[in-house]
Amino acid sequence: MSKPLLLLVDDDSETVQVLGRMLADEGRVRFALNGTDALRLAREQRPDLILLDAEMPGLDGFAVCKGLKGDPDLSPIPIIFLTSHHDARIEAAALDLGAADFVNKPPVASQVIARIRAQLRARRLAVSALQQAGSRLPTAGAPPPPTILIVDDDTIAQEVMRRALDGMGARLLLASDGAQALQLAQSDPPDLILLDIQMPDQDGLQLCERLQALPRLRSVPVVFVTRYADPETEARALEAGGTDFITKPFIPSVLQARLRSLLRSRRQTDAALLAEREHWRRLGDDRIDRK
């Protein structure tokens, strides 16, 4: 299997060099120093992931993201914003625009690498699960409300998250320990799981691995929501199978934006595979008609 193609976009050549060295072992790397070149390179050879600065002269990162998400061929590419902005409103705006993740500068190698790996893994698992679903792929039309499983042994934390998700239109399932989470997830598979790390019976890292060992749950995104804030724990959580990592106390608008991004990405994958299935069905019908 060839290494993934990563497109690094930043107008600061020194930052590009630092990131290039940092990611040399993670994949094949291409560079763009402005938004116009980023769009051109993405169209010339579709990357597997784009690491994108927000502030650039000419086309800034938000304009580039909008351009990519407006192109059906490029819209499924995960985009991670890497920026010096530390404003929750800007983070939420970037995620709502279609970004898969938002990481602050200066880049920490373990954090950036773990988040890139998590996005690439999530994309592979989602595509694989839907391809294996075959005729059980979801039909076209309005998607049903998402089901979100919240796993936290602290009832107050559960209530805080429940209130934070108010307005998303999601159906919420609550579990206070690993055993209950496994039972709920298997009997009523969720679209997304929010998981604390520290719990009495088994920690969230172990539970994440157990959940994703189950075929029906392997591609369900797991978001760690925890009081731990150090890059080492974040890297461990993402390596254990997490798709995202959010530190408590969180900002509700950012939490919602991150979850909307994950759910949107899943819907895009569904739509792309539905379109592919429909293409092959029509091709088969045309061949039958010509006989």
C-alpha positions in Angstrom: 0.0 0.0 0.0 1.4 3.4 -1.0 1.8 6.1 1.6 -1.0 8.7 1.8 -0.5 12.0 -0.1 -0.5 15.0 2.2 -0.9 18.6 1.0 0.6 21.2 3.3 -0.6 24.8 2.7 1.0 27.7 4.5 2.4 31.0 3.3 5.3 30.8 5.8 8.0 28.8 4.0 9.7 28.1 7.4 6.5 26.5 8.8 6.2 24.4 5.6 9.8 23.1 6.0 9.2 22.3 9.7 5.9 20.4 8.9 7.6 18.7 6.0 10.3 17.3 8.2 7.7 16.4 10.9 5.6 14.4 8.5 8.2 12.9 6.3 7.5 9.4 7.7 3.7 9.8 7.5 3.3 10.0 3.8 4.2 11.7 0.5 4.2 15.4 1.0 3.4 18.3 -1.4 3.5 22.0 -0.6 1.6 25.1 -1.5 2.6 28.6 -0.3 -0.8 30.2 -1.2 -4.4 29.3 -1.7 -4.4 29.5 -5.5 -1.6 26.9 -5.7 -3.3 24.7 -3.1 -6.5 24.4 -5.2 -4.4 23.8 -8.4 -2.3 21.1 -6.8 -5.4 19.4 -5.2 -7.1 19.2 -8.6 -3.9 18.0 -10.4 -3.5 15.1 -7.9 -6.1 14.6 -5.2 -4.4 14.4 -1.8 -5.6 12.1 1.0 -5.5 14.9 3.5 -4.8 18.7 3.5 -3.2 20.6 6.4 -4.3 24.2 5.9 -3.3 27.5 7.4 -6.1 30.0 8.0 -4.3 33.3 7.4 -2.8 33.7 3.9 -2.6 36.6 1.5 -5.0 36.4 -1.4 -7.1 33.3 -0.9 -7.1 32.6 2.8 -7.7 29.2 4.3 -11.4 29.7 4.6 -11.7 30.5 0.9 -9.6 27.5 0.0 -11.7 25.2 2.3 -14.9 26.6 0.7 -13.5 26.0 -2.8 -12.5 22.4 -1.9 -15.9 21.6 -0.3 -17.7 23.1 -3.3 -16.0 20.6 -5.7 -17.7 17.1 -5.6 -14.5 15.4 -6.5 -12.5 17.1 -3.7 -15.1 17.6 -1.0 -14.5 14.2 0.8 -10.8 15.1 1.5 -10.2 15.7 5.2 -9.0 19.2 5.9 -7.2 20.0 9.2 -6.8 23.7 9.9 -3.4 24.5 11.5 -3.5 28.1 12.6 -2.4 30.6 15.2 -6.0 31.6 15.8 -7.2 30.7 19.3 -10.7 32.0 18.9 -13.5 29.5 19.5 -15.8 31.4 17.1 -13.2 31.0 14.3 -12.7 27.3 15.2 -16.5 26.7 15.0 -16.7 28.6 11.7 -13.9 26.5 10.2 -15.5 23.2 11.2 -18.9 24.3 10.0 -17.4 25.2 6.7 -16.3 21.6 6.3 -13.0 21.2 8.0 -12.4 17.9 9.8 -10.2 19.3 12.5 -8.7 22.5 13.9 -5.2 22.5 15.6 -3.4 25.5 17.1 0.1 26.6 16.3 2.9 26.2 17.2 2.5 22.6 15.9 3.3 19.8 18.4 4.6 16.8 16.5 2.8 14.1 18.5 -0.5 16.0 18.3 -0.4 16.8 14.6 0.7 13.3 13.6 -1.9 11.6 15.8 -4.7 13.8 14.4 -3.6 13.1 10.8 -3.5 9.4 11.5 -6.9 9.6 13.2 -8.5 11.3 10.2 -7.0 9.0 7.6 -8.0 5.9 9.7 -11.6 7.2 10.1 -11.9 7.8 6.4 -10.6 4.3 5.5 -12.9 2.6 8.1 -16.0 4.5 6.9 -15.4 3.7 3.3 -14.7 0.0 4.1 -17.8 -0.3 6.2 -20.1 1.2 3.6 -18.6 -0.9 0.8 -19.2 -4.0 2.8 -22.7 -3.0 3.5 -23.6 -3.5 -0.2 -27.4 -3.5 -0.6 -27.8 -2.3 3.0 -26.4 1.1 2.1 -28.7 3.9 3.2 -31.1 5.1 0.6 -31.2 8.7 -0.7 -33.2 11.3 1.1 -33.1 13.2 4.3 -30.9 11.4 6.9 -32.6 10.4 10.1 -31.6 12.2 13.3 -28.2 11.0 14.5 -27.8 8.8 17.6 -25.1 9.9 20.0 -23.9 7.7 22.9 -22.5 9.6 25.8 -20.2 7.5 28.1 -19.2 9.2 31.4 -19.5 7.9 35.0 -20.1 11.5 36.3 -23.9 12.2 36.1 -23.2 16.0 36.2 -20.8 15.7 33.2 -23.5 13.7 31.4 -26.0 16.5 32.0 -23.5 19.2 30.9 -23.0 17.3 27.6 -26.7 16.7 27.2 -27.3 20.5 27.5 -24.4 21.3 25.2 -25.9 19.1 22.5 -29.4 20.6 22.8 -30.4 21.9 19.4 -28.5 19.4 17.4 -31.7 17.3 17.0 -29.8 14.2 18.1 -31.1 11.2 19.9 -28.9 10.7 23.0 -28.0 7.5 24.8 -26.4 7.6 28.2 -24.0 5.1 29.8 -22.1 5.4 33.1 -19.6 2.6 32.7 -18.0 0.4 30.1 -20.3 -2.6 30.4 -23.4 -0.4 30.0 -21.8 1.4 27.0 -21.0 -1.9 25.3 -24.5 -3.2 25.8 -26.2 0.0 24.5 -23.8 0.3 21.5 -24.5 -3.3 20.4 -28.3 -3.2 20.9 -28.7 0.3 19.4 -25.6 1.2 17.3 -25.0 4.9 17.5 -23.7 7.2 14.8 -21.1 8.7 17.2 -19.7 8.0 20.7 -18.6 10.6 23.3 -16.2 8.9 25.7 -14.5 10.0 28.9 -11.0 8.5 29.6 -11.2 8.0 33.4 -13.9 5.6 34.5 -14.1 3.1 37.4 -14.4 -0.3 35.7 -12.2 0.3 32.6 -10.6 3.4 31.2 -11.8 5.0 28.0 -8.8 3.9 26.0 -9.6 0.2 26.7 -13.3 0.7 26.0 -12.6 2.4 22.7 -10.5 -0.6 21.6 -13.3 -3.0 22.7 -16.0 -1.0 20.9 -14.0 -0.8 17.7 -13.2 -4.6 17.8 -17.0 -5.1 17.2 -17.7 -5.2 13.4 -20.8 -3.1 13.6 -19.0 -0.4 15.6 -15.6 -0.4 13.9 -16.3 2.7 11.8 -18.3 4.7 14.4 -16.4 7.8 15.3 -15.2 8.0 18.9 -14.7 11.4 20.4 -12.8 11.6 23.7 -14.1 14.3 26.0 -11.9 14.5 29.1 -10.2 16.7 31.6 -6.8 15.6 30.4 -5.1 18.3 28.3 -1.6 17.1 27.6 -0.4 16.2 24.1 0.8 12.7 25.2 -2.6 11.7 26.5 -4.2 13.1 23.3 -1.9 11.1 21.1 -2.6 7.9 23.1 -6.3 8.4 22.8 -6.2 9.0 19.1 -3.9 6.0 18.6 -6.3 3.9 20.6 -8.9 4.5 17.9 -10.3 7.9 18.8 -11.3 10.3 15.9 -11.2 13.5 18.0 -10.1 14.7 21.4 -11.8 17.5 23.3 -10.7 18.8 26.7 -13.1 19.7 29.5 -14.4 22.2 30.2 -15.4 22.6 26.5 -17.2 25.4 24.7 -20.6 24.1 23.6 -20.5 25.8 20.2 -17.1 24.2 19.4 -18.3 20.7 20.7 -21.3 21.0 18.4 -19.2 22.1 15.5 -16.8 19.2 15.9 -19.6 16.7 16.1 -21.4 18.2 13.1 -18.2 17.9 11.1 -17.9 14.2 11.9 -21.5 13.5 11.1 -21.3 15.5 7.9 -18.2 13.6 6.8 -20.0 10.3 7.3 -23.0 11.5 5.3 -20.6 12.6 2.5 -19.1 9.1 2.4 -22.6 7.6 2.3 -23.6 10.0 -0.6 -20.4 9.2 -2.6 -20.9 5.5 -2.3 -24.6 5.8 -3.2 -23.7 7.7 -6.3 -21.1 5.1 -7.2 -23.7 2.3 -6.7 -26.2 4.1 -8.8 -23.6 4.6 -11.6 -22.9 0.9 -11.8 -26.6 0.0 -11.6 -27.4 2.3 -14.6 -24.4 1.0 -16.5 -25.7 -2.5 -16.0 -29.3 -1.5 -17.1 -27.9 0.1 -20.2 -26.0 -3.1 -21.2 -29.2 -5.1 -20.7 -31.2 -2.7 -22.8 -28.7 -3.0 -25.7 -29.0 -6.8 -25.8 
